[in-house]
Amino acid sequence: MSAEKIIEATNVSKWYGSFRVLTEINLTVRKGERIVICGPSGSGKSTLIRCFNRLEAHQQGDIIVNGIRLHDKMRNVTDVRKNVGMVFQHFNLFPHMTVLMNCMAAPMWIKGVSEAEARKTAMRFLERVRIPEQANKYPAQLSGGQQQRVAIARSLCMEPAVMLFDEPTSALDPEMVSEVLETMTSLARDGMTMVCVTHEMGFARAVADRVIFMDSGKIVEEGAPNDFFTNPQHARTKLFLSQILSH
């Protein structure tokens, strides 16, 4: 893992009206690091990672992503999103485009690469997620697991500095979860910088450099997977793990 900082959040807070959803979050993600964020529903996990690519605006503190400070007066948020891949819970593929065009669109529209180069890159990453044979199909013709792998490939086609995963398996049927987790595990082995919100604790044990537990908009505990799972320090973490690991 590099000393280079890809994401640096300092005293980050966010409100929805009078409701404080994030409270003084401090988190640094270094190049090559894999971080898993877990916690109960409503704890602020998804909001936090959505702040990292400016899908959500924070009201207090600083967020710097790949050297760019995120703030209200940003003229071109695209400069940040070029470097931050995002995989959502519900795929968010363009239904009227083929798998191949879903993967080619952003590099052509945002980075200005040629159609030939975009096609070559798209096929490379569809092969990387093991579904090149689906290139000419439309999203509706694929299983949920296949659609999520297309979503991962689409993000990879921008060759981002960091990949954010927002509960990428929670909308999948159980038998499709493993194929997506295998793809993510493979990316982690290749050294991709990743921040993943998930309840998949087996994935966290196997892949994460650090596991972060959030509750009520705060980071309650963080540590290496072995320490986090075998010797949690906070009562709230212990309760959460006892509930989630018993299922």
C-alpha positions in Angstrom: 0.0 0.0 0.0 1.2 3.5 -1.0 1.6 6.5 1.3 -0.3 8.5 -1.3 -3.7 9.7 -0.1 -6.6 9.2 -2.5 -9.4 10.3 -0.2 -8.9 12.5 2.8 -12.0 13.5 4.9 -11.4 15.8 7.8 -14.2 16.7 10.4 -16.9 16.1 7.8 -20.5 16.7 8.9 -23.7 16.8 6.9 -27.3 17.6 7.7 -30.6 16.9 6.0 -32.5 20.0 7.3 -32.2 19.7 11.1 -31.2 16.1 11.1 -27.4 15.5 11.4 -26.6 12.5 9.2 -22.8 12.7 9.5 -20.8 13.9 12.5 -17.2 15.0 12.3 -16.0 12.1 10.1 -12.2 11.7 9.8 -11.0 9.1 7.3 -8.0 8.7 5.0 -7.9 6.2 2.1 -4.5 5.5 0.7 -3.6 4.2 -2.7 -4.1 0.4 -2.9 -6.1 0.3 0.4 -9.3 -1.7 0.6 -11.8 -0.4 3.2 -15.1 -1.9 4.2 -17.7 0.3 5.9 -20.4 -1.5 7.8 -23.1 -0.6 10.3 -26.9 -0.6 10.8 -29.3 1.0 8.3 -29.4 4.7 8.6 -25.9 5.0 10.1 -24.7 7.3 7.3 -22.5 4.8 5.4 -23.9 5.4 1.9 -24.2 9.1 2.5 -20.5 9.2 3.4 -19.3 7.5 0.2 -21.7 9.5 -1.9 -20.0 12.6 -0.5 -16.7 11.3 -1.9 -17.8 11.9 -5.5 -20.1 14.8 -4.8 -23.4 13.0 -5.3 -24.1 14.4 -1.8 -22.8 17.8 -0.6 -21.3 18.0 2.9 -21.8 21.2 4.9 -18.8 21.1 7.2 -15.2 19.9 7.1 -13.0 19.1 4.2 -12.9 16.3 1.6 -10.0 16.0 -0.8 -10.2 13.4 -3.5 -7.2 12.6 -5.7 -5.8 16.1 -4.9 -9.1 18.0 -5.6 -10.9 19.7 -2.8 -14.7 19.2 -2.9 -16.8 22.3 -2.1 -19.9 24.2 -3.1 -18.3 26.5 -5.6 -16.8 23.7 -7.7 -17.1 24.6 -11.4 -16.7 21.1 -12.7 -17.5 18.1 -10.5 -16.7 15.9 -13.6 -13.0 16.4 -12.8 -13.6 14.4 -9.6 -15.9 11.8 -11.0 -13.4 11.0 -13.8 -11.2 9.5 -11.0 -13.9 8.0 -8.8 -15.8 4.9 -9.9 -19.1 4.2 -8.3 -21.1 1.0 -8.2 -24.6 1.3 -6.9 -27.1 -1.1 -5.2 -29.4 -1.0 -8.2 -27.0 -1.1 -11.2 -28.1 2.1 -12.8 -27.3 0.9 -16.3 -28.8 2.7 -19.3 -31.6 0.3 -20.4 -31.7 1.6 -24.0 -28.0 0.9 -24.6 -26.2 -2.4 -25.1 -23.8 -3.6 -22.5 -20.9 -2.5 -24.7 -22.3 1.0 -25.2 -23.0 1.3 -21.5 -19.3 0.7 -21.0 -18.2 2.9 -23.9 -20.3 6.0 -23.2 -18.5 7.7 -20.4 -15.0 7.4 -21.8 -16.2 8.9 -25.1 -18.4 11.6 -23.6 -16.4 12.6 -20.6 -12.8 11.8 -21.5 -13.2 12.3 -25.3 -11.5 9.0 -26.3 -12.2 7.6 -29.8 -14.9 5.1 -30.4 -12.3 2.5 -31.3 -10.3 3.1 -28.1 -13.5 3.0 -26.0 -14.6 -0.2 -27.6 -11.2 -1.8 -26.9 -11.2 -0.7 -23.3 -14.8 -1.8 -22.8 -14.1 -5.3 -24.1 -11.0 -5.5 -21.9 -13.0 -4.8 -18.8 -15.9 -7.0 -19.8 -13.4 -9.8 -20.1 -12.0 -8.7 -16.7 -15.4 -9.3 -15.1 -15.9 -12.5 -17.2 -18.9 -11.5 -19.3 -17.5 -10.5 -22.7 -20.1 -12.7 -24.5 -22.8 -10.4 -23.2 -21.5 -7.3 -24.9 -24.3 -6.9 -27.5 -27.2 -7.7 -25.1 -29.3 -5.1 -23.3 -29.4 -4.9 -19.5 -32.9 -6.4 -19.3 -31.6 -9.6 -21.0 -29.1 -10.2 -18.1 -29.4 -11.6 -14.6 -29.0 -9.3 -11.7 -25.5 -10.6 -11.0 -24.5 -10.0 -14.7 -25.9 -6.5 -14.6 -23.9 -5.7 -11.5 -20.7 -7.0 -13.2 -21.5 -4.8 -16.2 -21.8 -1.9 -13.7 -18.4 -2.7 -12.3 -16.9 -2.9 -15.8 -18.5 0.4 -16.8 -16.8 2.1 -13.8 -13.5 0.4 -14.6 -13.6 1.8 -18.1 -12.9 5.2 -16.7 -9.7 3.8 -15.1 -10.5 5.5 -11.8 -8.1 6.1 -8.9 -10.6 4.6 -6.5 -13.8 2.5 -6.7 -16.7 3.1 -4.4 -19.2 0.3 -3.8 -22.6 1.1 -2.2 -24.0 -2.2 -1.0 -23.4 -3.8 -4.4 -24.9 -7.2 -3.5 -27.9 -6.2 -1.4 -30.4 -6.1 -4.4 -29.2 -9.5 -5.7 -30.7 -13.0 -5.3 -28.5 -15.0 -2.9 -27.1 -17.3 -5.6 -25.9 -14.2 -7.6 -24.1 -12.6 -4.7 -21.0 -14.8 -4.9 -20.3 -14.0 -8.6 -20.2 -10.2 -7.8 -18.1 -10.7 -4.6 -15.6 -12.9 -6.6 -15.3 -10.0 -9.1 -14.6 -7.5 -6.4 -12.2 -9.8 -4.6 -10.3 -10.2 -7.9 -10.1 -6.4 -8.3 -8.8 -6.1 -4.7 -6.1 -8.7 -5.4 -5.0 -6.6 -8.4 -4.4 -3.6 -6.0 -7.5 -1.5 -6.8 -8.2 1.2 -4.2 -11.7 0.4 -2.9 -14.2 1.7 -0.4 -17.1 -0.7 0.0 -20.3 -0.3 2.0 -21.5 -3.8 2.6 -22.9 -6.3 5.1 -20.9 -9.1 3.5 -18.6 -9.9 6.5 -16.9 -12.8 4.8 -15.8 -10.4 2.0 -14.6 -7.9 4.7 -12.5 -10.6 6.4 -11.0 -11.8 3.2 -10.3 -8.5 1.4 -10.3 -5.4 3.7 -7.2 -3.8 5.0 -9.5 -1.9 7.5 -13.1 -2.4 8.6 -15.0 0.7 9.7 -18.1 0.5 11.8 -20.5 3.4 11.7 -23.5 4.2 13.9 -25.7 7.3 14.1 -23.5 9.2 11.6 -20.3 8.6 13.4 -17.3 6.3 13.1 -17.5 4.2 16.2 -14.6 1.8 15.6 -12.1 0.8 13.0 -9.4 -1.8 12.7 -7.7 -4.6 10.8 -10.2 -7.4 10.0 -8.8 -9.8 12.5 -8.9 -7.3 15.4 -12.3 -6.0 14.4 -14.0 -9.4 14.3 -12.2 -11.2 17.1 -11.7 -8.4 19.6 -14.1 -5.5 19.0 -13.6 -2.7 21.6 -17.0 -1.0 21.7 -20.3 -2.4 23.0 -22.2 -1.1 20.0 -19.8 -2.9 17.6 -20.1 -6.1 19.6 -23.9 -6.0 19.4 -23.9 -5.3 15.7 -21.5 -8.2 15.0 -23.4 -10.6 17.2 -26.6 -9.8 15.2 -25.1 -9.9 11.7 -22.8 -12.9 12.2 -25.6 -15.0 13.7 -27.6 -14.9 10.4 
